[in-house]
Amino acid sequence: LSDGTALYDHFGQGFTLLKLGPHDVDCSTLEQSARTRGVPLTVLRRDEPELHDLYQANIVLIRPDHHVGWRSNFEPNDPGAVIDALRGAIPPSAMSAKIDIGVEPRSIGVLKEIE
């Protein structure tokens, strides 16, 4: 990063929600879904164009092991289902029926990463 630190140094102990680029996407429902489920979530806002280019999305949900769990340019239609899938509350076999990621076709969601 421009301050000499690694991006990973800014991630939280649990999940991290990266909000990238010049657009401030409203993720309040996603944040509330995490809080309701007791899922620790750190929100990190970064404006560096290089990070947006790297992740190719405005919002990225990083798992505690620092892997991308979900990314999009828009908040999902069912944020609770995304949180549930990433925390293992929905079995992988049921994900395609449960999750409507509600994103544009080029965005990557939980379902596309599993396939």
C-alpha positions in Angstrom: 0.0 0.0 0.0 1.0 3.6 -0.4 1.9 3.8 3.4 4.3 0.9 3.1 2.1 -1.6 4.9 0.7 -4.8 3.5 -3.1 -5.0 2.9 -3.3 -8.1 5.1 -2.0 -6.1 8.0 -5.3 -4.2 8.0 -7.6 -7.2 8.0 -9.5 -8.1 11.1 -9.4 -11.3 13.1 -12.6 -12.5 11.5 -14.1 -11.6 8.2 -13.1 -8.3 6.4 -15.3 -6.3 4.1 -13.1 -4.4 1.7 -14.8 -1.4 0.1 -12.7 -0.4 -2.9 -12.5 2.3 -5.4 -14.1 5.7 -5.7 -17.7 4.4 -5.3 -19.0 4.0 -1.7 -21.4 1.1 -2.0 -23.9 0.8 0.8 -23.2 -2.5 2.6 -25.2 -1.8 5.7 -27.5 -4.8 5.2 -24.5 -7.1 4.7 -22.9 -5.6 7.8 -26.1 -6.0 9.8 -26.4 -9.6 8.7 -22.9 -10.4 10.0 -23.7 -8.6 13.4 -27.0 -10.5 13.7 -25.2 -13.8 13.2 -22.4 -12.9 15.6 -19.8 -13.0 12.8 -16.9 -10.7 13.4 -16.6 -8.2 10.5 -14.0 -5.5 10.0 -14.9 -2.9 7.4 -11.9 -1.5 5.5 -12.3 1.3 3.0 -9.4 1.8 0.5 -9.3 4.1 -2.5 -6.2 2.8 -4.3 -7.1 2.0 -7.9 -4.6 -0.9 -7.9 -6.6 -2.7 -5.3 -9.8 -2.2 -7.3 -8.0 -3.5 -10.3 -6.6 -6.5 -8.4 -10.0 -7.6 -6.9 -12.1 -6.3 -9.9 -15.0 -5.4 -7.6 -16.2 -2.6 -5.4 -16.9 -4.8 -2.4 -15.0 -7.9 -1.4 -15.7 -10.2 1.6 -12.4 -11.7 2.8 -12.6 -14.9 4.9 -10.5 -15.2 8.1 -7.9 -17.3 6.2 -7.5 -14.2 3.8 -9.1 -15.9 0.8 -11.8 -14.1 -1.1 -15.2 -15.5 -0.1 -17.3 -13.2 -2.2 -17.0 -10.1 -4.4 -19.2 -7.9 -6.4 -19.9 -4.3 -7.4 -23.2 -4.4 -5.5 -24.5 -5.6 -2.2 -26.1 -9.1 -2.6 -29.9 -9.5 -2.7 -29.7 -11.9 0.3 -26.7 -10.8 2.4 -27.6 -13.2 5.2 -27.4 -16.2 2.8 -23.9 -15.0 1.7 -22.8 -14.8 5.4 -24.4 -18.1 6.2 -22.6 -19.8 3.2 -19.2 -18.4 4.2 -19.6 -19.4 7.8 -20.6 -22.9 6.8 -24.3 -22.7 8.0 -25.5 -23.7 4.5 -24.1 -27.0 3.1 -22.4 -26.6 -0.3 -25.0 -28.9 -1.9 -27.8 -26.4 -0.9 -26.0 -23.2 -1.9 -27.2 -23.0 -5.5 -30.8 -23.2 -4.4 -30.4 -20.9 -1.4 -28.2 -18.0 -2.6 -29.3 -15.3 -5.0 -26.1 -13.3 -5.2 -27.9 -10.5 -7.1 -24.9 -9.3 -9.0 -24.0 -8.4 -12.6 -22.9 -11.4 -14.7 -19.2 -10.6 -14.6 -19.1 -10.5 -10.9 -17.9 -13.5 -8.9 -20.0 -14.8 -6.0 -19.9 -17.7 -3.7 -21.6 -20.0 -6.2 -19.2 -19.2 -9.0 -16.1 -19.8 -6.9 -17.4 -23.3 -5.8 -18.3 -24.5 -9.3 
